[in-house]
Amino acid sequence: MGLVETVSSQLKDAMKARDKDRVNGLRGIRAAFIEALKEDGSETLPDEKAMTILRRLAKQRKESIEAYDAGGRPELAEAERAELAVIEGFLPQVADEATTREWVAAAIAQTGASAPADMGKVMGALMKAHQGVLDGKLANRIVRELLG
């Protein structure tokens, strides 16, 4: 069963269980999937594309949480956190800082980077090798630290 079918199945289960937060999160995911299907007129959505959509949704939720927290709207931030938790349930776990440091060191050695100007080469190699399991912000900070 693909991601689209899994989300639809879990949505039905959450509706039966009357789990409001989970229903809202799954409905948001399903709406994004349906929108992607309508864009290219296809009948199915490959799991790779679905994962890309999930990553985008997670990033949007994180940005919204920051904005709501900064704006003094804790109730809206909490709703976004609940949706983010549902979305992250479908995403693979991102690497921790220690693992990311190892990957960054390897990428620096592989690309021969030695100055902050080489950051683009290092980040490109990292993102290509570890797409989906690498926290870009953390990697960026570590690369700046090691090349700076």
FIMILUM-914991 format. One record per residue (C-alpha): residue number from 1; residue in three letters; x, z, y. Coordinates in steps of 0.001 Angstrom, whole numbers. Layout:
SITE   num   residu        xx        zz        yy
SITE   NUM      ala         X         Z         Y
...
END
This chain:
SITE   num   residu        xx        zz        yy
SITE     1      met         0         0         0
SITE     2      gly      1405     -1018      3392
SITE     3      leu      1515      1069      6539
SITE     4      val     -1670      -472      7955
SITE     5      glu     -3635       393      4825
SITE     6      thr     -2080      3868      4678
SITE     7      val     -3100      4598      8269
SITE     8      ser     -6651      3378      7624
SITE     9      ser     -6923      5481      4475
SITE    10      gln     -5576      8591      6188
SITE    11      leu     -7947      8016      9109
SITE    12      lys    -10924      8106      6730
SITE    13      asp     -9607     11299      5133
SITE    14      ala     -9028     12944      8537
SITE    15      met    -12539     11997      9645
SITE    16      lys    -14019     13567      6508
SITE    17      ala    -11954     16708      7110
SITE    18      arg    -12995     16731     10797
SITE    19      asp     -9359     17028     11893
SITE    20      lys     -9817     15982     15534
SITE    21      asp     -6118     15820     16505
SITE    22      arg     -5164     13791     13448
SITE    23      val     -8128     11439     13919
SITE    24      asn     -7105     10784     17533
SITE    25      gly     -3497     10105     16548
SITE    26      leu     -4433      7789     13689
SITE    27      arg     -6964      5923     15830
SITE    28      gly     -4245      5263     18409
SITE    29      ile     -1924      3927     15725
SITE    30      arg     -4636      1780     14182
SITE    31      ala     -5591       365     17588
SITE    32      ala     -1969      -649     18217
SITE    33      phe     -1831     -2319     14795
SITE    34      ile     -5066     -4222     15432
SITE    35      glu     -3796     -5332     18836
SITE    36      ala      -626     -6705     17202
SITE    37      leu     -2699     -8558     14617
SITE    38      lys     -4808    -10154     17341
SITE    39      glu     -1719    -11220     19331
SITE    40      asp      -472    -13575     16646
SITE    41      gly     -3779    -14134     14848
SITE    42      ser     -2442    -13042     11478
SITE    43      glu     -4342    -11282      8724
SITE    44      thr     -1602     -8831      7783
SITE    45      leu      1073     -6840      9560
SITE    46      pro      4460     -6522      7839
SITE    47      asp      5761     -2968      7531
SITE    48      glu      8845     -3821      9640
SITE    49      lys      6633     -4828     12560
SITE    50      ala      4415     -1784     12017
SITE    51      met      7494       480     12190
SITE    52      thr      8520     -1175     15458
SITE    53      ile      5056      -469     16841
SITE    54      leu      5245      3155     15659
SITE    55      arg      8630      3602     17370
SITE    56      arg      7189      2185     20588
SITE    57      leu      4185      4515     20385
SITE    58      ala      6458      7526     19778
SITE    59      lys      8596      6605     22778
SITE    60      gln      5483      6267     24950
SITE    61      arg      4203      9665     23825
SITE    62      lys      7563     11321     24580
SITE    63      glu      7584      9807     28071
SITE    64      ser      4003     10947     28645
SITE    65      ile      4836     14477     27504
SITE    66      glu      7724     14642     29986
SITE    67      ala      5516     13332     32795
SITE    68      tyr      2660     15723     32024
SITE    69      asp      5022     18695     31763
SITE    70      ala      6650     17768     35067
SITE    71      gly      3233     17291     36661
SITE    72      gly      1931     20673     35541
SITE    73      arg      -642     19309     33064
SITE    74      pro        45     21314     29886
SITE    75      glu     -3297     20464     28256
SITE    76      leu     -2572     16721     28432
SITE    77      ala      1002     17269     27263
SITE    78      glu      -302     19198     24258
SITE    79      ala     -2675     16359     23330
SITE    80      glu       251     13918     23487
SITE    81      arg      2357     16264     21325
SITE    82      ala      -387     16283     18689
SITE    83      glu      -464     12462     18658
SITE    84      leu      3343     12323     18547
SITE    85      ala      3358     14590     15488
SITE    86      val      1016     12194     13679
SITE    87      ile      3117      9159     14658
SITE    88      glu      6372     10832     13610
SITE    89      gly      4840     11514     10207
SITE    90      phe      5146      7778      9486
SITE    91      leu      8642      7313     10923
SITE    92      pro     11879      8001      9076
SITE    93      gln     13773     11064     10270
SITE    94      val     16408     10323     12904
SITE    95      ala     19974     11389     12304
SITE    96      asp     21160     14753     13587
SITE    97      glu     23938     15140     16159
SITE    98      ala     26741     15584     13610
SITE    99      thr     25812     12413     11737
SITE   100      thr     25391     10517     14997
SITE   101      arg     28876     11644     16109
SITE   102      glu     30341     10266     12869
SITE   103      trp     28565      6951     13366
SITE   104      val     29692      6738     16999
SITE   105      ala     33320      7434     16047
SITE   106      ala     33146      4734     13365
SITE   107      ala     31578      2248     15780
SITE   108      ile     34267      2952     18392
SITE   109      ala     36982      2366     15790
SITE   110      gln     35248      -776     14497
SITE   111      thr     34811     -2342     17935
SITE   112      gly     38183     -1198     19278
SITE   113      ala     36477       341     22315
SITE   114      ser     38689      2401     24593
SITE   115      ala     36949      2611     27962
SITE   116      pro     33458      3204     29349
SITE   117      ala     33222      -540     30005
SITE   118      asp     33116     -1057     26210
SITE   119      met     29955      1017     25854
SITE   120      gly     27736     -2020     25343
SITE   121      lys     29770     -3183     22339
SITE   122      val     29648       263     20754
SITE   123      met     25897       737     21333
SITE   124      gly     25194     -2762     20012
SITE   125      ala     27117     -2056     16813
SITE   126      leu     25388      1316     16401
SITE   127      met     21887       -19     16927
SITE   128      lys     22496     -2915     14547
SITE   129      ala     23911      -707     11788
SITE   130      his     21525      2244     12107
SITE   131      gln     18293       853     13524
SITE   132      gly     15348      3157     12994
SITE   133      val     17344      6281     12180
SITE   134      leu     19449      6542     15338
SITE   135      asp     18353      8404     18473
SITE   136      gly     19479      6028     21208
SITE   137      lys     19627      8685     23942
SITE   138      leu     21774     10991     21824
SITE   139      ala     24069      8146     20785
SITE   140      asn     24391      7025     24410
SITE   141      arg     25390     10538     25492
SITE   142      ile     27972     10846     22714
SITE   143      val     29452      7403     23426
SITE   144      arg     29812      8303     27132
SITE   145      glu     31429     11596     26159
SITE   146      leu     33950      9985     23775
SITE   147      leu     34777      6972     25963
SITE   148      gly     34578      8766     29294
END
